[in-house]
Amino acid sequence: MESLLFSTGAVALAEMGDKTQLLAFILAARFKKPLPIILGILVATVLNHGLAGALGTWITATLSPDVLRWVLGLSFLGMAIWTMIPDKIEEEETHIASRLGVFGATLITFFLAEMGDKTQIATVALAAHYGQPLLVVIGTTLGMLIADVPAVFMGDKFAARIPMKLVHTIAAALFAVLGLLVLFGIADALGI
């Protein structure tokens, strides 16, 4: 259960101001059809994070526990740093698949925008750390929806009211603490 809760919270915080949240704002403004946008976000995230969770499971099975501890600890510290860097959306990501309708455009642009994104990398690391890829993928998907669904309904009004720097700092702190706990072997002792 901890893997689900931590994955949900960390990704929801990390996703605030992320390029996929910006993409949700743009798609909502362009299409003005929230349901197919939300369904596109959901399906794209499940597919993308499902692949990431599978990769995390493979990494766990492949690396020795000592190597895995260092890889995961440094990955979480890297996520902490990366979370503090604001994302910018690339223009091409908003023009992909315009012939596929609202759902198709959302599905493709979200899937591609998540490739190599911090929340996808976090999903890999969390799945490897917790060894519960299904709960991690459910959690990271919920985190994405917690951040992106309000963006679809409220657009720029929602973003203007959130202290992004504070939210990013909290998410970065969560990743940093987890990274240090993993590196020093304290995470296993605490059952984290």
C-alpha positions in Angstrom: 0.0 0.0 0.0 2.9 2.3 0.7 4.2 1.9 -2.8 0.8 3.1 -4.1 0.5 6.1 -1.8 4.1 7.2 -2.3 3.9 6.8 -6.1 0.6 8.7 -6.2 1.8 11.6 -4.1 5.3 12.0 -5.6 4.0 12.0 -9.2 1.1 14.3 -8.4 3.5 16.8 -7.0 6.2 16.3 -9.6 3.6 16.6 -12.4 2.6 20.2 -11.3 4.0 22.5 -14.0 5.4 19.5 -16.0 5.1 19.6 -19.8 2.3 17.0 -19.8 0.3 19.3 -17.5 1.0 22.1 -19.9 -0.1 19.8 -22.7 -3.4 19.2 -20.8 -3.9 23.0 -20.7 -3.3 23.3 -24.4 -5.5 20.4 -25.5 -8.3 21.6 -23.3 -8.1 25.1 -24.8 -7.9 23.7 -28.3 -10.6 21.0 -28.2 -12.9 22.0 -25.3 -13.9 18.4 -24.9 -12.7 17.3 -21.4 -13.9 13.6 -21.4 -11.9 12.4 -24.5 -8.9 14.4 -23.3 -9.0 12.8 -19.8 -9.5 9.3 -21.3 -6.6 9.9 -23.7 -4.4 11.0 -20.7 -5.5 7.8 -18.8 -4.8 5.4 -21.6 -1.5 7.0 -22.5 -0.3 7.1 -18.9 -1.3 3.4 -18.3 0.6 2.3 -21.4 3.6 4.5 -20.8 3.9 3.8 -17.1 3.1 0.1 -17.6 6.2 -0.2 -19.8 8.2 1.8 -17.2 7.0 -0.5 -14.4 8.0 -3.6 -16.5 11.4 -2.1 -17.0 11.7 -1.4 -13.2 10.8 -5.1 -12.6 13.5 -6.2 -15.1 16.1 -4.0 -13.5 15.3 -5.5 -10.1 15.7 -9.0 -11.4 18.9 -8.2 -13.3 21.0 -6.1 -10.9 22.6 -7.3 -7.7 21.1 -5.8 -4.5 24.2 -3.6 -3.9 24.3 -2.2 -7.5 20.5 -1.8 -7.4 20.8 0.2 -4.2 23.3 2.6 -5.7 21.3 2.9 -9.0 18.1 3.6 -7.2 19.5 6.0 -4.6 21.3 8.0 -7.3 18.2 7.9 -9.5 16.0 9.3 -6.8 18.5 12.1 -6.1 18.6 12.8 -9.8 14.8 13.0 -9.8 15.0 15.5 -6.9 17.3 17.8 -9.0 15.3 17.3 -12.2 12.0 18.1 -10.4 13.4 21.6 -9.6 14.0 22.4 -13.3 10.8 23.8 -14.9 9.6 22.0 -18.0 8.8 23.7 -21.4 6.5 22.1 -23.9 7.8 21.6 -27.4 5.5 22.9 -30.1 5.7 19.7 -32.2 4.1 17.7 -29.3 0.9 19.8 -29.7 0.6 19.2 -33.5 1.0 15.4 -33.6 -1.9 13.3 -34.7 -4.4 16.1 -35.4 -6.4 13.8 -37.8 -7.1 11.3 -35.1 -9.7 13.3 -33.1 -9.5 14.5 -29.6 -8.9 11.1 -27.9 -6.3 10.0 -30.5 -4.5 13.3 -30.4 -4.4 13.3 -26.6 -3.3 9.6 -26.5 -0.4 10.0 -28.9 0.8 13.4 -27.7 0.7 12.4 -24.0 2.4 9.0 -24.7 5.2 10.7 -26.6 5.5 13.6 -24.1 5.9 11.1 -21.3 8.7 9.2 -23.1 11.8 9.9 -21.0 9.9 12.4 -18.8 10.7 12.6 -15.1 7.4 10.8 -14.1 8.3 7.9 -16.5 11.8 7.7 -15.0 10.3 7.9 -11.5 8.0 5.0 -12.4 10.9 2.9 -13.4 12.8 3.7 -10.2 9.8 3.3 -7.9 8.8 -0.1 -9.5 12.4 -1.3 -9.0 12.5 0.0 -5.5 9.2 -1.3 -4.2 9.1 -4.5 -6.3 5.3 -3.9 -6.8 5.0 -2.6 -10.3 1.3 -2.9 -10.5 0.7 -0.8 -7.4 3.4 1.7 -8.6 1.8 2.0 -12.0 -1.6 2.5 -10.5 -0.1 5.1 -8.1 1.8 7.0 -10.8 -1.3 7.0 -13.1 -3.4 8.3 -10.2 -0.8 11.0 -9.6 -0.9 12.0 -13.3 -4.7 12.3 -13.2 -4.7 14.2 -9.9 -2.4 16.8 -11.5 -3.8 16.8 -15.1 -7.6 16.4 -14.8 -8.0 19.8 -13.0 -5.8 21.3 -15.7 -8.3 20.0 -18.3 -11.3 21.5 -16.5 -9.8 24.7 -15.1 -7.1 25.6 -17.6 -4.8 28.5 -16.8 -6.9 29.7 -13.9 -5.9 26.6 -12.0 -2.2 26.9 -12.7 -2.1 30.6 -11.6 -3.2 29.7 -8.1 -0.7 27.0 -7.3 2.7 27.9 -5.8 4.7 25.8 -8.3 8.0 26.5 -6.7 6.7 25.2 -3.3 5.1 22.1 -5.0 8.3 21.3 -6.9 10.4 21.8 -3.7 8.1 19.3 -1.8 8.3 16.7 -4.6 12.1 17.2 -4.9 12.4 16.8 -1.1 10.4 13.5 -1.2 12.7 12.1 -4.0 15.8 13.3 -2.2 14.8 11.8 1.2 13.9 8.5 -0.5 17.2 8.6 -2.4 19.3 9.1 0.7 17.3 6.4 2.6 18.0 4.0 -0.2 21.7 4.9 -0.5 22.3 4.5 3.2 20.3 1.2 3.4 17.8 2.8 5.8 14.8 2.4 3.4 14.9 -1.4 3.8 15.2 -1.2 7.6 12.2 1.2 7.7 10.3 -1.0 5.2 10.1 1.9 2.7 
